[in-house]
Amino acid sequence: MSRNYNIDITDQLEVTAVVLPPKTLECGQGMIPSRDGEWRLFTKLYRTQARPLQIGILCFAGNFEWCSQFKSFLIKNALELGIALADPQIYEVRDPGEYFERLNQFVVVGSVQPGNQVDIVIPVLDQGVEYYDIKREANRLGIATQCVMLDRRRLKDGVIKNIFYSINSKIGGVNVRVREIDEAYKKLNAGVADPEGNRWVVMSLDVYHGDTRDSDKPSIVALITSLNSDCTHTHTEMMKQKGNQEIVYDIDIMIVKSLEQYRKMNGALPSRILFYRDGVGEGMYDLVTVHEIPKIELALQQLYQGQRAPLLTHLVVQKRNHLKCTTNGQTNPPPGSVIDTVIVDSDDDNNNNNVQPNNFYLYSHKALAGTARPVHYQVIRDDNKIGIRSLEDFTYILAYLHGGCTRSISIPYPLFLADAACGQVGAAGFDDIHPNLANTPFSI
């Protein structure tokens, strides 16, 4: 076919990739090494809530036997993971209407309202009950949920442990901590001295458009903000804007609310910001620079009121790109592979000497099937003057923090949460996130 169109195909381009070292995970009983971006977590979690976890299982009457077996698996695996678990209660219903009536009878533990007090509800999906209908109703009530499918194949210890990983994250627990994150922060701090104490915050933003043919339907914006230095606790701000509009002209409002939440949790505002912006193509870099970054600066002026504003490092993230690489022409590059030479641009000094690349491609995950695709990171602004290798390594660390699995993912965890929150809110039709859920990864 290439001959018919007079196209010549040359040999594949060879580039040198650097493989970042695998990370070590801290759990409740020591260290767990990772290999190829995966690890086995069949031991106690890093941190769980002190009081016994109260779970309500919501199911149809005909599924009581399955739910009883499911409950037994929950009790067994909670003990192995170090989770204090109260006796899970099973609530039976007869039809979809009663299903949502029963859901409305749950209240959060400690609530003064009457009802069945729970930390989280596990709705068993069956008989026409839709996932997004449950999520929309649970959000209205401010109740955390972990939906499961009615499937006997799910009654396995490995599956139940994965369910607990998500549950523990949603109730404020931490499954694992990346040991190397402390040293990574020191490298991020090396470029510019910070008299304010090097208080970092990681922020990630994404926009969901849904059906792009329907411009009357609003686009959904999600901003995720880390609330602790380990980036294991986050806050979510959501906003609607004009349909099919990618640039967030009111980003300053979200920034102010998010950093006020950070101050509430930490007693002070951050002195450094690392910002990941998803969904922007190369042709829109200038729009981000002209419209969004000035609004971020406006929000910071409003919050800091004449005090020293935080140093901002801003990256645009492109998941959809056309780069495909193989190792020796056969296998996918291993997790941690970084390409920052030959095919990337560089910043130039005044003498037109290349100083360092201002963008890179990172394989932070192991593809489960097919050809892996790297994610492209473009530095738009870097007040912190972070060395590119330090930025690559910290980005790779963030890919290890997903609360619902035991493998590194293709993008930083805060950015994954922004993407997932947009998708869930857009599909379920939320008006806003309930305050009870805003500081939880409700979308995983």
C-alpha positions as CSV (number, residue, x, y, z in Angstrom):
1,M,0.0,0.0,0.0
2,S,2.9,2.4,0.8
3,R,4.1,2.0,-2.8
4,N,0.7,2.9,-4.2
5,Y,0.8,6.2,-2.4
6,N,4.5,6.8,-3.1
7,I,5.4,6.6,0.6
8,D,8.8,5.4,1.8
9,I,9.1,3.8,5.2
10,T,12.5,4.0,6.8
11,D,13.9,1.8,9.5
12,Q,12.5,2.3,12.9
13,L,14.2,5.0,15.0
14,E,16.4,3.9,17.8
15,V,16.3,5.9,21.1
16,T,17.9,5.3,24.4
17,A,15.6,5.0,27.4
18,V,16.4,5.2,31.0
19,V,14.7,2.8,33.3
20,L,13.9,4.3,36.7
21,P,14.4,2.0,39.7
22,P,11.3,0.1,41.0
23,K,9.7,1.4,44.1
24,T,9.4,-0.2,47.5
25,L,6.0,-0.1,49.3
26,E,5.6,0.2,53.1
27,C,2.7,-1.7,54.6
28,G,1.6,-2.6,58.1
29,Q,4.3,-5.3,58.5
30,G,7.3,-3.9,56.8
31,M,8.5,-3.4,53.2
32,I,7.2,-5.0,50.0
33,P,9.4,-4.8,46.8
34,S,7.8,-4.2,43.5
35,R,8.7,-6.0,40.3
36,D,7.6,-4.9,36.8
37,G,5.3,-2.4,38.5
38,E,3.5,-5.1,40.5
39,W,3.6,-6.3,44.1
40,R,1.8,-8.8,46.4
41,L,-0.1,-7.3,49.3
42,F,-1.3,-10.3,51.3
43,T,-0.4,-8.7,54.7
44,K,-1.6,-5.9,56.9
45,L,-2.3,-2.6,55.3
46,Y,-0.3,0.5,56.1
47,R,-3.0,2.3,58.0
48,T,-6.7,1.5,58.8
49,Q,-9.2,3.3,60.9
50,A,-9.0,2.5,64.7
51,R,-12.6,1.6,65.4
52,P,-14.3,-1.4,63.8
53,L,-15.4,-0.9,60.2
54,Q,-19.2,-1.1,59.9
55,I,-20.4,-2.4,56.5
56,G,-23.9,-2.8,55.2
57,I,-24.5,-5.3,52.4
58,L,-27.6,-4.4,50.3
59,C,-29.0,-7.2,48.1
60,F,-32.2,-8.8,46.7
61,A,-33.9,-11.5,48.7
62,G,-33.1,-14.2,46.2
63,N,-29.3,-13.6,46.6
64,F,-29.1,-14.1,50.4
65,E,-27.1,-17.3,50.1
66,W,-24.4,-15.6,47.9
67,C,-24.3,-12.6,50.2
68,S,-23.8,-14.9,53.2
69,Q,-20.8,-16.5,51.6
70,F,-19.6,-13.0,50.5
71,K,-19.9,-11.9,54.2
72,S,-17.8,-14.9,55.3
73,F,-15.0,-13.9,52.8
74,L,-15.1,-10.3,54.1
75,I,-14.6,-11.4,57.7
76,K,-11.7,-13.8,56.8
77,N,-9.8,-11.3,54.6
78,A,-10.4,-8.3,56.9
79,L,-8.5,-10.3,59.6
80,E,-5.6,-11.0,57.3
81,L,-5.3,-7.4,56.2
82,G,-5.4,-6.0,59.8
83,I,-8.8,-4.4,59.4
84,A,-11.0,-4.3,62.5
85,L,-14.4,-5.3,61.2
86,A,-17.8,-5.2,62.9
87,D,-20.2,-8.0,61.9
88,P,-21.4,-7.0,58.4
89,Q,-25.1,-6.6,58.2
90,I,-27.1,-7.9,55.2
91,Y,-30.2,-5.9,54.2
92,E,-32.6,-7.7,51.8
93,V,-35.0,-6.1,49.4
94,R,-37.6,-7.4,47.0
95,D,-37.5,-5.0,44.0
96,P,-35.6,-2.0,42.7
97,G,-37.9,0.5,44.3
98,E,-37.4,-1.0,47.7
99,Y,-33.6,-1.1,46.9
100,F,-33.4,2.7,46.9
101,E,-35.8,3.0,49.8
102,R,-33.4,0.9,51.9
103,L,-30.4,2.8,50.6
104,N,-32.0,6.0,51.9
105,Q,-32.2,4.4,55.4
106,F,-28.4,4.3,55.8
107,V,-26.5,7.1,57.6
108,V,-22.9,7.7,58.3
109,V,-21.5,6.4,61.6
110,G,-21.8,9.2,64.2
111,S,-24.7,10.9,62.5
112,V,-27.5,12.3,64.7
113,Q,-30.0,11.3,62.1
114,P,-32.0,8.1,62.6
115,G,-31.0,5.1,60.4
116,N,-28.7,2.2,60.0
117,Q,-25.2,3.6,60.8
118,V,-22.4,2.4,58.4
119,D,-19.0,3.5,57.2
120,I,-19.7,2.1,53.7
121,V,-22.5,0.3,51.9
122,I,-21.8,-2.6,49.5
123,P,-24.6,-2.7,47.0
124,V,-24.8,-6.0,45.1
125,L,-25.8,-5.2,41.5
126,D,-28.5,-7.4,40.1
127,Q,-32.1,-7.3,38.6
128,G,-31.8,-4.1,36.6
129,V,-30.3,-1.9,39.4
130,E,-27.9,0.4,37.6
131,Y,-24.4,1.3,38.9
132,Y,-24.7,5.1,38.2
133,D,-28.2,5.3,39.7
134,I,-26.7,3.9,43.0
135,K,-23.8,6.3,42.8
136,R,-26.0,9.3,42.2
137,E,-28.3,8.4,45.1
138,A,-25.4,7.6,47.5
139,N,-23.7,10.9,46.7
140,R,-26.9,12.7,47.5
141,L,-27.0,11.0,50.9
142,G,-23.2,11.4,51.5
143,I,-22.8,7.6,51.9
144,A,-19.6,5.8,50.6
145,T,-20.3,2.8,48.4
146,Q,-18.4,-0.1,47.0
147,C,-20.5,-1.8,44.3
148,V,-19.9,-5.5,43.6
149,M,-21.3,-7.8,40.9
150,L,-23.3,-10.9,41.8
151,D,-20.9,-13.5,40.5
152,R,-19.7,-16.7,42.2
153,R,-16.3,-16.2,40.5
154,R,-15.8,-13.1,42.8
155,L,-15.9,-15.3,45.9
156,K,-12.1,-15.6,46.0
157,D,-9.6,-14.3,48.5
158,G,-7.7,-12.3,45.9
159,V,-10.9,-10.5,44.7
160,I,-12.1,-9.8,48.2
161,K,-8.7,-8.3,49.1
162,N,-9.0,-6.0,46.1
163,I,-12.4,-4.9,47.3
164,F,-10.9,-4.1,50.7
165,Y,-8.1,-2.1,49.1
166,S,-10.8,0.3,47.6
167,I,-12.9,0.3,50.8
168,N,-9.9,1.1,53.0
169,S,-9.0,4.1,50.7
170,K,-12.6,5.4,50.7
171,I,-12.9,5.5,54.5
172,G,-9.6,7.3,55.0
173,G,-7.1,4.4,55.3
174,V,-3.9,3.9,53.5
175,N,-3.0,0.6,51.8
176,V,0.7,1.3,51.1
177,R,3.2,4.1,51.2
178,V,6.0,4.6,48.7
179,R,9.3,4.5,50.7
180,E,11.2,6.6,48.2
181,I,8.9,9.6,48.3
182,D,10.8,11.4,51.1
183,E,14.1,11.3,49.1
184,A,12.2,12.4,45.9
185,Y,10.9,15.5,47.7
186,K,14.5,16.5,48.6
187,K,15.4,16.3,44.9
188,L,12.4,18.4,43.9
189,N,13.5,21.0,46.5
190,A,17.1,21.3,45.2
191,G,16.4,23.7,42.4
192,V,15.2,26.7,44.4
193,A,15.6,27.4,48.1
194,D,12.2,27.7,49.9
195,P,12.3,29.7,53.2
196,E,8.6,28.7,53.8
197,G,9.4,25.0,54.6
198,N,8.9,23.1,51.3
199,R,5.3,22.4,51.8
200,W,4.3,20.6,48.5
201,V,0.8,20.1,47.1
202,V,0.1,18.0,44.0
203,M,-2.9,19.2,42.0
204,S,-4.5,17.5,38.9
205,L,-7.2,18.7,36.6
206,D,-9.3,17.1,33.9
207,V,-12.4,17.9,31.9
208,Y,-15.1,15.5,30.8
209,H,-17.2,16.3,27.7
210,G,-19.5,13.2,27.4
211,D,-21.2,13.2,24.0
212,T,-19.4,15.9,22.0
213,R,-22.4,16.1,19.6
214,D,-24.5,17.6,22.3
215,S,-23.1,21.0,23.0
216,D,-26.1,21.8,25.4
217,K,-24.8,19.3,27.9
218,P,-22.3,20.9,30.2
219,S,-18.7,19.7,30.5
220,I,-17.5,18.5,33.9
221,V,-14.3,19.7,35.5
222,A,-12.5,17.9,38.3
223,L,-9.6,19.2,40.4
224,I,-7.9,16.8,42.7
225,T,-5.6,18.2,45.5
226,S,-3.3,16.2,47.7
227,L,-3.9,16.8,51.5
228,N,-0.8,15.1,52.8
229,S,2.9,14.7,51.7
230,D,2.4,11.1,50.8
231,C,-0.4,12.1,48.3
232,T,-2.5,9.3,49.7
233,H,-5.3,11.6,50.9
234,T,-7.0,14.0,48.4
235,H,-9.7,16.5,48.1
236,T,-12.1,16.8,45.1
237,E,-13.6,19.9,43.6
238,M,-16.1,19.7,40.8
239,M,-17.6,22.3,38.5
240,K,-19.7,22.4,35.4
241,Q,-19.0,24.7,32.4
242,K,-20.1,25.2,28.8
243,G,-20.4,22.0,26.8
244,N,-17.3,20.9,24.8
245,Q,-15.2,23.7,26.3
246,E,-11.8,22.4,27.4
247,I,-10.2,25.6,28.8
248,V,-11.3,26.2,32.4
249,Y,-11.8,29.9,32.6
250,D,-13.0,29.7,36.3
251,I,-10.2,27.6,37.5
252,D,-9.4,30.3,40.1
253,I,-12.6,29.4,42.0
254,M,-11.6,25.8,42.3
255,I,-8.0,26.6,43.2
256,V,-9.2,28.8,46.1
257,K,-11.6,26.2,47.5
258,S,-9.0,23.4,47.2
259,L,-6.2,25.2,48.9
260,E,-8.5,26.4,51.6
261,Q,-9.2,22.7,52.3
262,Y,-5.4,22.1,52.3
263,R,-4.9,24.8,54.9
264,K,-7.7,23.4,57.0
265,M,-6.1,20.0,57.0
266,N,-2.5,21.1,57.4
267,G,-2.7,24.4,59.3
268,A,-0.9,26.4,56.5
269,L,-1.0,27.0,52.8
270,P,1.5,25.2,50.5
271,S,4.7,26.8,49.4
272,R,5.2,24.7,46.3
273,I,2.7,23.4,43.7
274,L,3.1,20.6,41.2
275,F,0.2,20.8,38.8
276,Y,-0.7,18.1,36.2
277,R,-3.2,19.2,33.5
278,D,-4.8,16.4,31.4
279,G,-6.7,16.6,28.2
280,V,-4.9,19.4,26.4
281,G,-3.4,18.8,22.9
282,E,-0.3,20.5,21.6
283,G,-2.3,23.1,19.8
284,M,-3.8,24.3,23.1
285,Y,-0.6,24.9,25.1
286,D,-0.8,28.6,24.5
287,L,-4.4,28.7,25.6
288,V,-3.4,27.1,28.9
289,T,-0.6,29.6,29.3
290,V,-2.7,32.6,28.4
291,H,-6.0,31.7,30.2
292,E,-5.6,29.1,32.9
293,I,-2.2,29.9,34.5
294,P,-3.0,33.6,35.0
295,K,-6.2,32.5,36.8
296,I,-4.2,30.2,39.0
297,E,-2.0,33.2,39.8
298,L,-5.1,35.2,40.6
299,A,-6.3,32.6,43.0
300,L,-2.9,32.5,44.7
301,Q,-2.9,36.3,45.1
302,Q,-6.3,36.1,46.7
303,L,-5.3,33.5,49.1
304,Y,-1.8,34.7,50.1
305,Q,-2.7,38.4,50.2
306,G,0.7,40.0,49.7
307,Q,2.7,37.1,51.2
308,R,5.1,35.1,49.1
309,A,3.1,33.0,46.6
310,P,3.9,29.3,46.1
311,L,6.3,28.3,43.4
312,L,4.4,26.6,40.5
313,T,5.5,23.8,38.3
314,H,2.9,23.1,35.6
315,L,2.8,20.1,33.3
316,V,0.4,19.1,30.5
317,V,-0.3,15.4,30.3
318,Q,-1.1,13.7,27.0
319,K,-2.4,10.1,27.3
320,R,-3.3,9.9,23.7
321,N,-0.2,10.1,21.6
322,H,1.1,8.0,18.7
323,L,4.5,6.9,20.1
324,K,4.9,3.1,20.3
325,C,8.2,1.6,21.4
326,T,9.5,-2.0,21.8
327,T,12.5,-3.4,23.5
328,N,14.6,-5.3,21.0
329,G,11.7,-5.1,18.6
330,Q,9.6,-7.6,20.5
331,T,8.6,-6.7,24.1
332,N,7.1,-3.6,25.8
333,P,9.5,-1.4,27.6
334,P,9.5,-2.2,31.4
335,P,7.6,0.1,33.8
336,G,9.8,3.1,34.7
337,S,11.1,3.5,31.2
338,V,11.7,7.2,30.3
339,I,12.5,8.7,26.9
340,D,13.8,12.2,27.2
341,T,16.3,12.4,24.3
342,V,16.2,12.5,20.5
343,I,12.4,12.7,20.0
344,V,11.7,15.4,22.6
345,D,12.3,19.2,22.6
346,S,14.7,20.9,24.9
347,D,14.9,24.3,26.7
348,D,17.7,26.5,25.3
349,D,19.9,28.9,27.2
350,N,20.9,32.3,25.8
351,N,23.7,30.8,23.7
352,N,21.3,28.3,22.1
353,N,22.9,25.4,23.9
354,N,20.5,22.7,24.8
355,V,20.2,22.6,28.6
356,Q,17.7,19.9,29.4
357,P,14.5,18.5,27.9
358,N,11.3,20.2,28.9
359,N,9.2,17.1,28.2
360,F,9.4,13.4,28.4
361,Y,7.6,10.1,27.7
362,L,7.1,7.7,30.7
363,Y,6.0,4.1,30.8
364,S,4.8,3.9,34.4
365,H,2.7,0.7,34.0
366,K,2.9,-2.8,32.7
367,A,0.4,-3.4,29.9
368,L,-1.9,-6.3,30.6
369,A,-2.3,-7.0,26.8
370,G,-1.0,-5.6,23.5
371,T,1.4,-2.8,23.0
372,A,2.0,-0.4,25.8
373,R,1.7,3.3,25.1
374,P,3.7,5.9,27.1
375,V,2.3,9.1,28.5
376,H,3.7,12.4,27.4
377,Y,4.5,15.1,29.9
378,Q,5.2,18.6,28.8
379,V,6.5,21.2,31.2
380,I,4.7,24.5,30.6
381,R,6.1,26.4,33.6
382,D,8.7,25.5,36.2
383,D,9.3,28.1,39.0
384,N,10.8,25.3,41.2
385,K,13.5,24.7,38.6
386,I,13.2,20.9,39.0
387,G,15.7,18.7,37.3
388,I,14.0,16.7,34.6
389,R,15.1,13.3,36.1
390,S,13.7,14.3,39.5
391,L,10.4,15.3,37.9
392,E,10.3,12.0,36.0
393,D,11.0,9.9,39.1
394,F,8.4,11.8,41.3
395,T,5.8,11.3,38.5
396,Y,6.6,7.6,38.5
397,I,6.2,7.4,42.3
398,L,2.7,8.9,42.0
399,A,1.7,6.0,39.7
400,Y,2.2,3.6,42.6
401,L,-0.5,5.1,44.8
402,H,-3.8,3.8,43.4
403,G,-5.8,2.7,46.3
404,G,-7.7,-0.1,44.5
405,C,-5.0,-2.3,43.1
406,T,-1.5,-3.7,43.6
407,R,0.2,-2.4,40.4
408,S,1.5,0.9,39.1
409,I,-0.9,2.7,36.7
410,S,-0.2,4.6,33.5
411,I,-0.7,8.1,35.0
412,P,-0.1,9.8,38.4
413,Y,-2.8,8.7,40.9
414,P,-4.2,12.2,41.5
415,L,-4.7,12.6,37.8
416,F,-6.4,9.2,37.6
417,L,-8.8,10.4,40.3
418,A,-9.5,13.6,38.3
419,D,-10.3,11.5,35.2
420,A,-12.4,9.0,37.2
421,A,-14.3,11.7,39.1
422,C,-15.2,13.5,35.8
423,G,-16.4,10.3,34.2
424,Q,-18.5,9.3,37.2
425,V,-20.1,12.7,37.8
426,G,-20.7,13.2,34.1
427,A,-22.3,9.7,33.6
428,A,-24.3,9.7,36.8
429,G,-25.5,13.3,36.5
430,F,-24.4,14.6,40.0
431,D,-25.0,18.3,40.7
432,D,-22.1,18.4,43.1
433,I,-20.0,16.2,45.4
434,H,-21.4,15.7,48.9
435,P,-19.1,17.1,51.6
436,N,-18.9,13.7,53.2
437,L,-17.3,12.3,50.0
438,A,-15.1,15.3,48.9
439,N,-12.1,14.1,50.9
440,T,-12.3,10.5,49.7
441,P,-11.4,8.8,46.4
442,F,-15.1,8.1,45.8
443,S,-14.7,7.3,42.1
444,I,-12.4,4.3,42.4
